């Protein structure tokens, strides 16, 4: 019997085995332990190279390396920019980032 994290790693490997041009990761690291998540994050640049990748995540560390982040609120796009610009703008993404990083006061 595989754990949830093991099934998640297997699903990621299976998706990459076919070398798809587009990948959608929906909470792809949510059930992974910290070490496994770090391995995936370290390899994301290679995983994403030459592909269109959509990452749906609540853990913002998962999308830190993205070219563009789209922030949704109540099903509506409220922000759409690079991570750097979103952090500088002080909007919803920046607030969530600061909360998750323990920077919120």
C-alpha positions as CSV (number, residue, x, y, z in Angstrom):
1,X,0.0,0.0,0.0
2,X,1.5,3.3,-1.1
3,X,1.2,6.4,1.1
4,X,-0.5,9.6,-0.3
5,X,2.9,11.2,-0.7
6,X,4.3,8.1,-2.6
7,X,1.2,8.1,-4.9
8,X,1.8,11.8,-5.5
9,X,5.4,11.3,-6.4
10,X,4.5,8.4,-8.7
11,X,1.8,10.5,-10.4
12,X,4.4,13.3,-11.1
13,X,6.9,10.7,-12.5
14,X,4.2,9.1,-14.6
15,X,3.2,12.5,-16.0
16,X,6.8,13.4,-16.9
17,X,7.6,10.0,-18.5
18,X,5.6,10.9,-21.6
19,X,7.5,14.2,-22.0
20,X,4.3,16.3,-22.4
21,X,4.3,19.9,-23.8
22,X,1.9,21.0,-21.1
23,X,1.6,20.0,-17.5
24,X,-1.0,21.0,-14.9
25,X,0.1,20.5,-11.3
26,X,-2.9,20.8,-9.0
27,X,-1.5,20.9,-5.4
28,X,1.2,18.6,-6.6
29,X,3.3,18.8,-3.4
30,X,0.5,19.0,-0.8
31,X,0.9,15.5,0.5
32,X,4.7,15.4,0.2
33,X,7.0,15.5,3.2
34,X,9.3,18.5,3.5
35,X,12.3,16.7,2.0
36,X,10.4,15.4,-1.0
37,X,8.9,18.8,-1.6
38,X,12.4,20.3,-1.6
39,X,13.5,17.7,-4.2
40,X,10.6,18.6,-6.5
41,X,11.2,22.4,-6.0
42,X,14.9,22.0,-6.8
43,X,14.1,20.2,-10.0
44,X,11.2,22.4,-11.1
45,X,13.3,24.5,-13.5
46,X,14.3,21.3,-15.3
47,X,10.8,19.8,-15.2
48,X,9.3,23.0,-16.6
49,X,11.9,23.6,-19.3
50,X,10.4,23.7,-22.8
51,X,6.9,23.2,-21.5
52,X,3.9,25.3,-20.5
53,X,3.2,24.5,-16.8
54,X,0.2,25.5,-14.7
55,X,0.8,25.2,-11.0
56,X,-2.2,25.4,-8.7
57,X,-1.0,25.9,-5.2
58,X,-1.8,27.2,-1.8
59,X,1.9,26.8,-0.6
60,X,3.5,29.8,-2.3
61,X,6.9,28.2,-2.0
62,X,5.7,25.9,-4.8
63,X,5.4,28.8,-7.3
64,X,8.3,30.9,-6.2
65,X,10.3,30.2,-9.4
66,X,7.3,30.9,-11.8
67,X,7.6,33.4,-14.6
68,X,4.1,34.7,-13.9
69,X,1.6,34.3,-11.0
70,X,-2.1,34.7,-11.3
71,X,-3.8,35.3,-8.0
72,X,-7.5,34.3,-7.7
73,X,-10.0,35.5,-5.1
74,X,-13.6,34.2,-5.2
75,X,-12.9,32.8,-8.7
76,X,-11.8,36.1,-10.1
77,X,-8.3,37.1,-11.2
78,X,-7.1,39.9,-8.9
79,X,-3.4,39.9,-9.8
80,X,-1.4,38.8,-12.7
81,X,2.4,39.5,-12.8
82,X,5.8,38.2,-12.0
83,X,6.5,37.2,-8.4
84,X,8.9,40.1,-7.9
85,X,6.3,42.7,-9.1
86,X,3.6,41.1,-7.1
87,X,5.7,41.2,-3.9
88,X,6.6,44.8,-4.6
89,X,3.0,45.8,-5.2
90,X,1.9,44.9,-1.7
91,X,-1.3,43.2,-2.9
92,X,-3.0,39.9,-2.1
93,X,0.0,37.7,-3.2
94,X,2.4,39.8,-1.1
95,X,0.2,39.5,1.9
96,X,-0.1,35.7,1.6
97,X,3.6,35.4,1.0
98,X,4.4,37.4,4.1
99,X,2.0,35.3,6.2
100,X,3.5,32.0,5.0
101,X,7.0,33.3,5.5
102,X,6.2,34.5,9.0
103,X,6.8,38.1,8.0
104,X,3.3,39.4,8.7
105,X,2.9,41.8,11.6
